[in-house]
Amino acid sequence: MRARLTDPLLIQAVIAAALSFAHIHDVAEAAGQGGWKAWAYPVSVDLLLVMAWKRVREVEEGESSAAPRLWFWLSLAASMSANVATAGVIDLEQPPTALRVLVAVWPVLAFFGGSLLVHSRKAPTEPQAPAGEPAEASEEEEVPEPLDSTPRPLLVTYAEAAEVVGVAPETVRGAANGPNARLTKYPNPANPRRVCVDLHEVRRADWRPVNA
């Protein structure tokens, strides 16, 4: 059933295209476009008509179809006008100046419209790849080494250490020397001949009098 309906429709389309093609050729030839140029006009009109209709059908939801519809109706009007002109409405032996002007500007107009239709087409977007799974954490994670909580030695002289803890310099000297030394001696950066002690060690030491 569908094939029977399609066959007459195709026949009608072929007849309409052939007549319109011939009428546009006659109008172009009457307007001074002879030879191969007269045959190029119907090709230009029909191509723009097909391009515009195809672009109208490709319009996606939310996208404006005003521009392709405009060029579709413009090319359809050009085709229909040629059919009317060859029916005796216009004297093709002496065509009016307006018709000559329209025929002369049509190639540029058709090229402009075709360019807009081509460049207004959206480029197909590639489907985005699904996000990959997060990389698994390495089974062998590096365990940071524990930081040394011992503060670096704060080097001071015997006199400076004695002043901080409130004892005599000789007391500090004695605590840093002898078999029962409680303080560690360090070389003095400013004077290698003298020694220093760690102020942290000095503060941690017990400086109470023995007989207290």
C-alpha positions as CSV (number, residue, x, y, z in Angstrom):
1,M,0.0,0.0,0.0
2,R,2.8,2.3,0.9
3,A,4.6,1.7,-2.4
4,R,1.4,2.5,-4.4
5,L,1.1,5.9,-2.6
6,T,4.8,6.7,-3.1
7,D,4.9,6.0,-6.8
8,P,2.4,8.8,-7.8
9,L,4.1,11.2,-5.4
10,L,7.4,10.6,-7.1
11,I,5.9,11.1,-10.5
12,Q,4.4,14.4,-9.3
13,A,7.7,15.5,-7.9
14,V,9.5,14.7,-11.2
15,I,7.0,16.6,-13.2
16,A,7.1,19.6,-10.9
17,A,10.9,19.7,-10.8
18,A,11.1,19.4,-14.6
19,L,8.6,22.1,-15.3
20,S,10.1,24.4,-12.7
21,F,13.6,23.7,-14.0
22,A,12.5,24.7,-17.6
23,H,10.6,27.8,-16.5
24,I,13.6,29.1,-14.5
25,H,15.8,28.5,-17.5
26,D,13.4,30.5,-19.7
27,V,13.2,33.4,-17.3
28,A,17.0,33.6,-17.0
29,E,17.4,33.4,-20.7
30,A,14.8,36.2,-21.3
31,A,16.7,38.3,-18.7
32,G,19.9,38.2,-20.7
33,Q,21.6,35.1,-19.3
34,G,22.2,33.0,-22.3
35,G,23.9,29.7,-23.0
36,W,25.1,27.6,-20.0
37,K,24.3,30.5,-17.6
38,A,20.6,30.1,-18.2
39,W,20.8,26.4,-17.3
40,A,22.8,27.2,-14.1
41,Y,20.0,29.3,-12.6
42,P,17.5,26.4,-12.1
43,V,20.3,24.3,-10.7
44,S,21.1,27.0,-8.2
45,V,17.5,27.5,-7.2
46,D,16.7,23.8,-6.7
47,L,20.0,23.2,-4.8
48,L,19.2,26.0,-2.3
49,L,15.7,24.7,-1.9
50,V,16.9,21.2,-1.1
51,M,19.6,22.5,1.3
52,A,17.2,24.7,3.2
53,W,14.6,21.9,3.5
54,K,17.2,19.5,4.7
55,R,18.5,22.0,7.3
56,V,14.9,22.6,8.5
57,R,14.6,18.9,9.2
58,E,17.9,18.7,11.0
59,V,17.0,21.5,13.5
60,E,17.2,20.1,17.0
61,E,14.9,20.8,19.9
62,G,15.5,24.3,21.3
63,E,17.3,25.5,18.2
64,S,15.8,28.2,16.0
65,S,14.7,27.2,12.5
66,A,13.9,30.7,11.3
67,A,17.0,31.1,9.1
68,P,16.7,27.8,7.2
69,R,12.9,28.3,6.7
70,L,13.6,31.8,5.3
71,W,15.9,30.5,2.7
72,F,13.5,27.6,1.9
73,W,10.6,30.0,1.3
74,L,12.8,32.4,-0.7
75,S,14.0,29.7,-3.1
76,L,10.4,28.3,-3.3
77,A,9.2,31.8,-4.2
78,A,11.9,32.1,-6.9
79,S,10.8,28.8,-8.4
80,M,7.1,29.7,-8.3
81,S,7.7,33.2,-9.7
82,A,9.4,31.7,-12.7
83,N,6.4,29.4,-13.3
84,V,4.0,32.4,-13.1
85,A,6.2,34.6,-15.3
86,T,6.3,32.0,-18.1
87,A,2.4,31.8,-18.0
88,G,2.1,35.2,-19.8
89,V,2.0,37.4,-16.7
90,I,5.2,39.1,-17.8
91,D,6.3,39.9,-21.3
92,L,9.5,37.9,-21.6
93,E,10.2,39.5,-25.0
94,Q,10.8,42.7,-23.1
95,P,11.3,41.8,-19.5
96,P,11.0,44.6,-16.9
97,T,14.2,46.0,-15.3
98,A,13.3,44.6,-11.9
99,L,13.3,41.0,-13.3
100,R,16.7,41.6,-14.9
101,V,18.0,42.9,-11.5
102,L,16.6,39.9,-9.6
103,V,18.0,37.4,-12.0
104,A,21.4,39.2,-11.9
105,V,21.7,39.2,-8.1
106,W,20.3,35.7,-7.6
107,P,23.7,33.8,-7.8
108,V,25.3,35.9,-5.1
109,L,22.2,35.6,-3.0
110,A,22.0,31.9,-3.4
111,F,25.7,31.5,-2.5
112,F,25.3,33.6,0.6
113,G,22.3,31.6,1.7
114,G,24.0,28.3,1.1
115,S,27.0,29.4,3.0
116,L,24.9,30.4,6.0
117,L,23.1,27.1,5.9
118,V,26.3,25.1,5.9
119,H,28.1,27.0,8.6
120,S,25.0,27.2,10.9
121,R,25.0,23.4,11.2
122,K,26.2,22.2,14.5
123,A,29.2,19.8,14.6
124,P,28.3,16.4,16.0
125,T,29.4,16.1,19.5
126,E,31.2,12.9,20.5
127,P,29.8,11.1,23.4
128,Q,31.7,11.6,26.5
129,A,33.5,8.5,27.8
130,P,32.3,7.3,31.2
131,A,34.4,8.5,34.1
132,G,36.9,5.8,35.0
133,E,37.0,4.3,38.5
134,P,39.4,6.0,40.8
135,A,42.8,4.4,40.9
136,E,43.2,2.0,43.8
137,A,45.5,3.1,46.5
138,S,48.8,1.3,46.5
139,E,48.8,-1.6,48.9
140,E,52.3,-0.8,50.1
141,E,51.9,2.7,51.4
142,E,55.0,4.4,52.7
143,V,54.8,5.0,56.4
144,P,56.4,8.3,57.3
145,E,59.2,8.0,59.7
146,P,58.5,9.5,63.1
147,L,59.9,12.9,63.6
148,D,62.5,13.3,66.2
149,S,60.7,15.0,69.1
150,T,64.0,16.0,70.8
151,P,64.7,19.7,70.3
152,R,68.0,20.7,68.9
153,P,70.5,21.8,71.5
154,L,70.3,25.5,72.4
155,L,74.0,26.3,73.1
156,V,74.7,28.8,75.8
157,T,77.7,29.5,78.0
158,Y,78.0,28.6,81.7
159,A,77.3,32.1,82.7
160,E,74.2,32.4,80.5
161,A,72.8,29.1,81.7
162,A,73.5,30.1,85.4
163,E,71.6,33.3,84.9
164,V,68.5,31.5,83.4
165,V,68.2,29.0,86.3
166,G,69.4,31.4,89.0
167,V,72.5,29.6,90.2
168,A,76.2,30.4,90.2
169,P,78.2,29.8,87.0
170,E,80.5,27.5,89.0
171,T,77.4,25.3,89.8
172,V,76.7,24.9,86.1
173,R,80.4,24.2,85.4
174,G,80.4,21.5,88.1
175,A,77.3,19.9,86.7
176,A,79.0,19.7,83.3
177,N,82.3,18.2,84.5
178,G,83.4,15.4,86.8
179,P,82.3,11.7,87.0
180,N,78.7,12.7,87.9
181,A,78.2,15.2,85.1
182,R,74.5,16.0,84.5
183,L,75.1,18.3,81.5
184,T,76.5,17.5,78.1
185,K,79.3,19.7,76.9
186,Y,79.3,21.1,73.3
187,P,82.0,23.0,71.4
188,N,81.4,26.7,71.3
189,P,80.9,27.8,67.7
190,A,82.2,31.3,68.4
191,N,85.3,30.2,70.4
192,P,86.5,26.5,70.0
193,R,88.6,26.9,73.2
194,R,85.5,27.3,75.3
195,V,82.5,24.9,75.7
196,C,78.8,25.4,75.9
197,V,75.9,23.5,77.4
198,D,72.4,22.8,76.2
199,L,69.9,25.3,77.7
200,H,67.1,22.7,77.4
201,E,69.2,20.3,79.5
202,V,69.9,23.0,82.0
203,R,66.2,23.8,82.5
204,R,65.4,20.1,83.0
205,A,68.1,19.6,85.6
206,D,67.3,19.8,89.3
207,W,69.1,22.8,90.8
208,R,67.8,22.6,94.3
209,P,70.4,22.8,97.1
210,V,71.6,19.5,98.3
211,N,70.9,20.2,102.0
212,A,67.5,21.9,101.2
